[in-house]
């Protein structure tokens, strides 16, 4: 008989850490190079969605790679430099707020990942995408991995690169639009951000007009990312 599964709670939460096993299996199957892809900025009310694609060097993988949301700002910045210094190829792409408004955030995110993969100096034979969807139009085979940034070190590296680059872009926006505090909340719908919008209105070409609270009617867009590691 099959052993009954215990319904007792675990004493400690098991935290999954990404590894290189998926990439190693792909290499054994003749699918190399392997690129990891991820994006940052699906949930905010302002700014672009930024994607990155990374081909790690199997012989020189930085220690500490993880889902960017589980890392602090300082950890991400340190790993960002290590990734750029050790990876075989790194590429980034972004879709502006206008581009998001002209399609939708899912399509824009997938298109940013496609552009990042297509811009790699080392053409991949397999691209691993974080999430449920494979970006259409990839230059190679693509696979979607749910919670991929917690399973694949290549995707984790891409998530770090995308997050750091987007944060830097939003900090730059904060210097030009001082009332909004973009350098603090990165465009997310914080109280400070919503209060600034009410007081000064949206910034043309920076705020996403298709997102609530800007559009009239419709269903409010859910924020799929949370404010972590912004200290």
Order of alpha helices (4+ residues) and beta strands (2+ residues): alpha-beta-beta-alpha-beta-alpha-alpha-beta-beta-alpha-alpha-alpha
